[in-house]
Amino acid sequence: MEKGKKFIKGILFSVLLFVLYYFICPNLLAMLFRNGLLSNNFWIQNLSFLTIYILTLFIILIIIRKDLVQQFKTFLKEPKKVLNKGFTYWVYGIIVMIASNLIITSILGDIAVNEQSTREILFATPIYAIPTIIFIGPFLEEIVFRYGFRKAFTKKIPYALFCAIIFGGIHVVTAIDEWTITNIISHASEILFIVPYGSLGFFFAKAYYETENIFSSVIPHMLHNTLSVSLILLMHFLGM
């Protein structure tokens, strides 16, 4: 009974964080910054988008501030222990991610739609996209998909698998820009990309479970996104 209550409360808490992150905060703040978002001025538009996501992060950090402060203090006491676990699992995750990506792209002959969208946003609004992808996004995603769901699970593998499926699924689903039957069917093959995205989610979840410290997954996640952005920019400038 107690486990059931904990699971339901944890899931509801995670859903709250998810809805705040993906829907409520961005949409409400977008109304406040509407003029900036619609501006033809490059800097105003980029800074408006960036401000929205900074405020979204700030709102969610306020909600979990007590746990976050405690975990940060623990991290400062033993950073090597926390980061060793985080980076070790990140290496495992990146190996699975690269291997599965190579197999899937060789079958489909194309990269994930989510990755294509990320590249388009990166070059269209770089002042907003780069700090969001590298810093804000990883922090928010680890809070929503690792910290939140940890409150629902007592066992490591079910928790890690659940995080992997949800994390991978969200990256695939958010790539669908139009929810029509035809468009959904045309993106059906995208479900395969749950594996590479989910692999990182699985190992980041294991790192968080074993350390009970969000920074064990946040910092490797930030490094991962930094390397990804750097690689995309390098390939672009080399004309590849």
Order of alpha helices (4+ residues) and beta strands (2+ residues): alpha-alpha-alpha-alpha-alpha-alpha-alpha-alpha-alpha-alpha-alpha-alpha-alpha
